[in-house]
């Protein structure tokens, strides 16, 4: 099936690719939905879409993308967490083209999802070598250093170094439920080449729209400079220096774990900890002495909203009661 479109993606309505029994559990008027489809070796794959572009179910920006069509005056949110094989006979209606700017953003996010998703290997192979364009507001990494792209000048990138934990005289920014810290006094200009890897996007609300004009570059940089500076003299090498919201990696019996600091007082931390590859919701709560002897690395800081969500779950009366009951067994 061919489409008159230079993009590898098209948007089309299709019957949900479910078994007959599964479809019977879904209301008749919801069995057909839009999909972002692409073709690999004569087989069609699709990401499900929704018109509910304000959905908050996925807090991670790489898990979704918004398509905009000036031609159709509509917007569609693409859910990139799962991909489905969609037989050709399931399609309903015409294919709508996807513009190349949207295609570039989608491919960047798909590539960033590789290590966290269950994409089939043929999908990973299809996308992993595709070139992408780095744009303003992208967060990228090279040689283990994070950067925020704040401008593009003659095939070069104007970059602000980004850190995962507070550094003195940096400013806060946030995305994907995490805090980041921008070193605005040490901007660098580097060639816009293929040595950078895309990580995520910083919030447009805080860092401005994607625009390459000189005027908007100045506006974006000025926005950085009006944000309050952090005063911090901690190296975070000692356990008692950690603060609520911080995420640390550590090793126990050769097994990697993560720990999140929920609360802190003069004598102890309230933390949740679990397998490094597990969801935070599956972690277990415990308290630790503030001077606990542990070797660790700070790998991030939760946003206040995300920290409060975890506190509501793990510090609730119901959870604490259940924890006491389990400890008595």
N, C-alpha and C positions, 0 to 999 in steps of 0.2 A: 504494500500500500504506500503510495507516494503522496507527498504534500508539496505544494508550490511554496516552499519556505526554505530559506537558507539555514535556519536553525535546525539543530538535531532534535528539538523538542516541538511538540504540538499539544494543544489542549483540546480534549474531546469528551463528550458525554459517553459513558459506557455502563453496561450492566456490571454490578459488583462481581468480581471473580470468586464466587463462593459456591459451595456445593448446594444442591437443591434443598437439603435439610436446613442448611444455614440461612439460605435466602428466605425460607418460609418463616423464619423467626424475625424477619425485618419487614416493617410496614411496606406495602406495595409501592407507595409513592416515594420511598427512600432507597429503592433498590438500584436506581440509576443515578450516578453521580459523576462529576467531572474528574478527569485524570490527566496528568501531565505525562505524555507517553513518548517513548523513544524506541528505536529498533536496533536489535543486535542479532546479526545472522538470521534474518527473516523471522525473528521472534520479537513480539512487542511486550515492553515492560511499561509499567505506569506507577506514578506516585499519586495517591488520592488527594483531592483538593476540596476546598470548602469556600463558600462566600463569606463565612464568619471570620473576617480578617482580624477582628479584635479578640480572638480566642486567646486565653491565658493558660491553656492546658499545657503548652510546651514553653517553658521559660528559656530554653536555649535557642539562640538565634540560628544556629546551624541546623536545627531540626525543622525549620520552616522557611519559606520564601514567599514574598508577595509579588505576584505578576500584575502588571498594569498595562492596560490596552487603551491608548488614546482613541484608537479607531472604534472601539466598542464602548468606551466610557464605563468600564467596569474593572473591578479588582478581584483577584482570586488568591487565596492562600494555599500554597502547596505544602503538604506534610511530607518531609523527607526522611522520616524515621524508618519507614518500611517501603519496599518496592514489591509490586505484584506482576506476575505474568498475566496478560490480558489477551485472550484469543481474539482474532480479528472480527469474528462474528458477534462479539459482545458490544461493538461500537454502535453508537446511536448518534446520528447527525453528522455535521461537518467538522473538519479539523480547523482549529483557529491557530494562526501563527504566533510564535513567541519571539519577541524582539531580542536582538543579540546582546543588549545590555542585561536583560533578565537572564538569558542563557549563561552569561559569564558569571553572574552572582550565584546561580544554581549550581554550576559545576564546582565553583570554589567551595560551596557548602557541602556538596556530596563528597569531595575529596577530603575535607576536614572530618567527615563522619566515618571514614573507613575503619578506624580502630575502635569505634564505639558501636557500630551498626552490625546487623546481620545480613548485609547485602550479599547476594550470590557472587561467587568469584568472577563469573563472566561480566557482571556489572562493574566490579572493581577494576578488572582488566580494561574495560571499555573506557572508563573515565580517568584512570590514574595518570595516563601520559598526555592528557589533553591540556594544552597551554591555557592559562587564564591571565587576565589583566588585573593588576593590583590597582585599587582605586582609593580615593580619599575616604577616611574613617575606617579603613581596614586595620585590623591588628595582625601583624605579621611577625615572623621569627627568622633570624639568621644567626648562625653560630651561637645558638642557645640564648640570644638576646631578643627580647620582645620590643617591638616598636609600634607606635601609632602613626599612620600615614596622615599628615595634616596638609600636604600640598604636593603638587606634581609640576616640575619645572623642566622643560626641555629634556625629556626622557630621564629625568632624575626624580628621586623621591625626597621630599622634605619630611624628616622623621623625628619623632619624640621618643626617647627611650622609655619603656614601660617596665615596671617591677611588680612582682606579685605580693609584696608586703611593704609596709611603710618605710620610706627612705626620707631622710631629712630634706626639707625644702621642696618636696614633690607636691603634686595636687592629686586629689582623688578623682577617679572615674569608675564607671561600673558597666558591666554587661554580663549576661548569662548567670545572674545571681552571685557574681563575684566582684570584689573590689580590686581595682588596679591603681597604680601610682605612677604618674607621669612626671618625668624629670624635664620640665619645660625650659630650664636654663641651659640644657645641653643638647639642643637640636643638632641633627646631622643631616647631610645631603649625601645620598648614595645612588649609584646607578640603578635604574629600574630594570633589573635583569632577572633571570630565572633562579637566582640563588636564594630568594625569599620564599617562605612557605606561609600560606594564608592560615590564620588561626580562627578569627571571628571578627565581628564588627562591633565597634563601640557604639553606644546609644546615639542615634542621630539627634535626639532631643538635647543632649549635652554637648555634642561635638559638631553640630552643624550638618548641612546637607552635602551630598556628594556633588561638588562643583569645582572645576579646575581653574576658574578665573582668578586673576591676581587679587581682585577685590575680596573675594570670598576666602582666599588663603589668609589674608591679613585679618579678616573677621574671625576666622577659626583660631588663629594664633592668639588674637586679642582675648578670645574667650578663655583660653588656657590661663592667660596671665591674670585675669580677674578672679579666678578661683582661689580660695584660701589655701595658704601653704601649710604643710604639715611640719610640725616641729617634733623631731624624733632623734633621740640619742642612743637608741637600743640597737644592738646587733642581732638580737633574737637567737643568740647562741646558747643561752641558758633557759631551762624549762620555766623558771619563775618569771622570765621576761615576757612570756606569751600573754596574749590578750584574747578575750572572747571573740569568736568569729574566725580565729586563725585555724588553718588546716595544716597538719603536719604529717609527714611520712616517716615511718620508723620500721625497723626490722625486729621480729621476735621469733627466735628459733628458725632463722633463715626464711621466714614467711613475711612478705611485705604487708603492712597495715597502714590505715589512715586513722587519724584522730582529729576531732573537732572540739575546740574549747567552747563550751556553752556558757559557763559561769566561772567567776574567780573571786575569792575573798582572801583574807590574810593568811589562811592556813591550807586551803585546798582548791583544786579545780573541779568543776563538774564537766565531764567530757562524754562524748560518744566515740566509740571506736569499732572498727570492723575490717574485714578483708579489703585490701586496697582497690579491688575491682568490683566491689559490691555497691549497691545503692545505699545512700545515707539512711534511708528509712529502715534498713535492715540492721543498722548498727546497734550496739548495746551501750547502755548508760552505766557510768561508774564515777566514783570520785577518786582523785589522786592527790597525794601531798604536794604542796606547791614547790617543794624542793626535790621532787622525784628525780632519780638519776636515770636519764634516758637520752639516747643519742637520736637526733631527729633532724629533719630539714623542713623549714616552712615552705609550703608549696602553694599557698593561696590564703585569701581572706574572704569570708562570706559577706555579701551585702547585708545590711541591717534587716531587710525584709526576709531574706532567706534564713538568717540566724533566728529571727523571731518565730518563723514557721517551725524550725527544729525545736526551739525551746517549748513551744506550745505542745508539741507531741511528746517530748521526752521528760518534760518537767510537770506534766499534767498530773492531777491527783489519781486518775485512773491508771496511768502508766506506773507511777510510783507504788501504788497498791499492788499492781500485778508483779512488780519487781520484788517487793517484799515477800509476796507469796511464793515466788519462784526460789528466792534465797532460803526459805524455810524448808524446802523439799530436800 
